[in-house]
């Protein structure tokens, strides 16, 4: 009986303990629900205050940013803007010897190897020219030149090409000549039309037709070509007693060297 009472009392105590735990948990959940309800009510009131605070913070940040930008512009005015250096390598303009050497390198591998081997010679030094005096460096440069094995006829061909290129007129001069030629052709077409109209008229005589054609040509400016004049610079004390020099044909004019210099100086001043 005692054991049964003890067991019963144990079951009672265990059931009471479970009941108390259940009540405690129920109280905690109710407190959580209540707290969530209260916090939900508070959240609605707090959101309004938070939005107003956020707006005020954004306004202050904008003001500070505007002040910083103004300060940055003032600071930038103190700095000097330096343009960037162009890192692109420009192509060098080679002379006739450089072009001839380039053709040798581009056409033959054996000649290229020979040139590289000949570049290492007794006239090459690794001296620092900054530490040496200028007169010594200039003297050494004269005597340290090595003749490059380049064909002479090839260099002459490139020289001839460069002379032909230099003899060509400038683009502006060529355009001016083309415009002048176009104007003269246009005038010639107009003159042809007028001349045909004069020739086709049968009311006037041949003499009158020729006179009208001459007047038409005169008005258009044709036939008034400027005569080519050769200018000769006279020496001191010669004056006007100058004979026609050999090799000069046509009209020539004797001028003074001093006068030519004065006119050129006046043009430069203008």
C-alpha positions in Angstrom: 0.0 0.0 0.0 2.8 2.4 0.8 4.4 1.7 -2.5 1.1 2.3 -4.3 0.7 5.6 -2.4 4.2 6.6 -3.3 3.6 5.8 -6.9 0.3 7.7 -6.9 2.0 10.6 -5.1 4.8 10.5 -7.7 2.3 10.5 -10.6 0.4 13.4 -9.0 3.6 15.4 -8.5 4.7 14.7 -12.0 1.3 15.7 -13.4 1.3 18.9 -11.3 4.8 19.7 -12.5 3.7 19.3 -16.1 0.6 21.4 -15.5 2.7 24.2 -14.0 5.1 24.1 -16.9 2.2 24.3 -19.4 0.7 27.3 -17.5 4.1 29.0 -17.6 4.5 28.5 -21.3 0.9 29.7 -21.9 1.7 32.8 -19.9 4.9 33.5 -21.9 3.1 33.1 -25.2 0.3 35.5 -24.0 2.9 38.0 -22.9 4.6 37.7 -26.3 1.3 38.2 -28.1 0.5 41.2 -26.0 3.9 42.6 -26.5 3.6 42.2 -30.3 0.2 43.9 -30.2 1.7 46.8 -28.3 4.7 47.0 -30.5 2.5 47.0 -33.6 0.7 50.0 -32.3 3.9 51.7 -31.4 5.4 50.9 -34.9 2.7 52.9 -36.7 3.5 55.8 -34.5 7.2 55.4 -34.8 7.2 55.2 -38.7 5.9 58.7 -38.9 8.6 60.0 -36.7 11.3 58.0 -38.5 10.2 59.4 -41.9 10.4 62.9 -40.7 13.8 62.2 -39.2 15.0 60.7 -42.4 13.9 63.7 -44.4 15.7 66.0 -42.1 18.9 63.9 -42.4 18.6 63.9 -46.2 18.3 67.7 -46.2 21.3 68.1 -44.0 23.3 65.7 -46.2 22.4 67.6 -49.3 23.5 70.9 -47.7 26.8 69.4 -46.7 27.3 68.0 -50.2 26.6 71.4 -51.8 29.1 73.0 -49.5 31.7 70.3 -50.3 31.2 70.9 -54.0 31.7 74.6 -53.6 34.8 74.0 -51.6 36.0 71.5 -54.3 35.6 74.1 -57.0 37.5 76.6 -55.0 40.3 74.1 -54.4 40.3 73.2 -58.1 40.9 76.8 -59.1 44.2 76.7 -57.1 45.5 73.8 -59.2 47.0 74.2 -62.6 45.6 72.0 -65.4 48.4 70.4 -67.3 47.7 68.7 -70.7 48.6 65.1 -71.1 51.6 64.3 -73.1 51.0 62.4 -76.3 52.5 59.0 -75.9 51.9 58.0 -79.6 55.1 57.8 -81.5 55.2 59.9 -84.6 56.8 58.4 -87.7 60.1 59.9 -88.6 60.8 61.5 -92.0 63.7 59.5 -93.4 66.2 60.9 -95.8 67.5 59.1 -98.9 70.2 57.2 -96.9 67.6 56.1 -94.3 65.2 54.9 -97.0 68.0 53.0 -98.8 69.0 51.4 -95.5 65.4 50.4 -94.9 65.1 48.8 -98.3 68.2 46.8 -97.6 66.8 45.6 -94.2 63.4 44.8 -95.7 64.7 42.8 -98.8 67.6 40.7 -97.5 68.0 38.8 -94.2 71.7 38.2 -94.8 72.3 42.0 -95.2 70.3 42.6 -92.1 72.5 40.2 -90.1 75.6 41.8 -91.6 74.4 45.3 -90.5 73.8 44.1 -87.0 77.2 42.5 -86.8 79.0 45.5 -88.2 77.2 47.8 -85.6 79.5 46.2 -82.9 82.8 47.8 -83.7 85.8 49.6 -82.1 84.2 53.0 -82.5 81.3 52.2 -80.2 81.7 53.2 -76.5 79.5 53.1 -73.5 80.7 56.5 -72.1 78.2 58.8 -70.4 78.3 62.0 -72.5 76.9 64.1 -69.6 80.1 63.6 -67.7 82.4 64.4 -70.6 83.1 68.0 -71.8 81.2 69.3 -74.8 84.2 70.0 -77.0 85.4 66.4 -76.5 82.0 65.0 -77.4 81.8 67.1 -80.6 85.3 66.0 -81.6 84.6 62.3 -81.0 81.3 62.4 -83.0 83.2 63.5 -86.1 85.6 60.6 -85.9 83.2 57.9 -84.8 81.0 57.9 -87.9 80.9 54.5 -89.6 80.1 54.3 -93.3 76.9 52.3 -93.8 77.1 49.8 -96.6 74.3 51.2 -98.8 74.2 51.2 -102.6 75.0 54.6 -104.1 72.6 54.2 -107.0 69.7 53.4 -104.6 70.4 56.6 -102.7 70.4 58.6 -106.0 67.0 57.2 -106.9 65.5 58.2 -103.5 67.1 61.7 -103.9 65.5 62.0 -107.3 62.1 61.1 -105.9 62.5 63.7 -103.1 63.4 66.4 -105.7 60.3 65.5 -107.7 58.1 65.7 -104.5 59.6 69.0 -103.6 59.1 70.4 -107.1 55.3 69.7 -106.9 53.2 72.8 -106.1 51.6 73.3 -102.7 48.0 72.3 -102.3 46.7 75.9 -102.1 48.7 76.9 -105.2 47.4 73.9 -107.1 43.8 74.7 -106.1 44.2 78.4 -107.1 45.5 77.4 -110.5 42.6 75.0 -110.9 40.1 77.7 -110.0 41.7 80.1 -112.5 41.6 77.5 -115.2 37.9 76.8 -114.5 37.1 80.6 -114.7 38.9 80.9 -118.0 37.0 78.0 -119.4 33.8 79.5 -118.3 34.7 82.8 -119.9 35.6 81.0 -123.1 32.2 79.3 -123.3 30.5 82.7 -122.8 32.7 84.2 -125.5 31.9 81.4 -127.9 28.2 81.9 -127.5 28.5 85.7 -128.1 30.9 85.2 -131.1 28.5 82.7 -132.7 25.6 85.1 -132.2 27.7 87.9 -133.9 28.8 85.7 -136.8 25.2 84.4 -137.5 23.9 88.0 -137.8 23.5 88.9 -141.5 22.6 92.6 -141.0 26.1 93.9 -140.4 29.3 93.8 -142.5 32.4 91.6 -142.0 34.3 94.6 -140.7 31.7 95.4 -138.1 31.6 91.7 -137.0 35.4 91.7 -136.5 35.2 94.9 -134.5 32.5 93.5 -132.3 34.5 90.3 -131.8 37.5 92.3 -130.7 35.5 94.3 -128.2 34.0 91.0 -126.8 37.5 89.6 -126.3 38.7 92.8 -124.8 35.8 93.0 -122.3 36.3 89.4 -121.2 40.0 90.1 -120.4 41.4 87.7 -122.9 44.5 88.8 -124.9 45.8 90.9 -122.0 48.5 88.6 -120.9 51.1 90.1 -118.7 54.5 90.2 -120.4 57.2 88.2 -118.7 59.8 90.6 -117.3 63.3 89.4 -116.1 64.7 91.5 -113.2 68.4 92.1 -112.9 70.0 93.3 -109.7 72.6 95.9 -110.7 75.9 96.3 -108.8 77.1 99.5 -107.2 78.2 102.3 -109.5 76.7 100.7 -112.7 73.5 102.7 -112.9 71.5 102.3 -116.0 74.4 101.4 -118.3 73.7 97.7 -118.3 73.9 95.5 -121.4 71.7 92.6 -122.1 73.4 89.6 -120.3 73.9 86.3 -122.1 71.0 83.8 -121.9 68.2 86.4 -121.2 65.5 86.8 -123.8 62.7 89.3 -123.9 62.0 92.3 -121.7 64.3 92.8 -118.7 64.5 95.4 -116.0 67.4 96.6 -114.0 66.7 97.0 -110.2 68.7 98.0 -107.2 69.4 95.5 -104.4 68.9 98.1 -101.8 65.4 98.9 -103.1 64.5 95.2 -103.1 65.5 94.9 -99.5 63.6 98.0 -98.5 60.4 96.8 -100.2 60.7 93.4 -98.5 61.2 95.0 -95.1 58.1 97.2 -95.6 56.1 94.1 -96.5 57.3 92.4 -93.3 56.3 95.4 -91.2 52.8 95.4 -92.7 
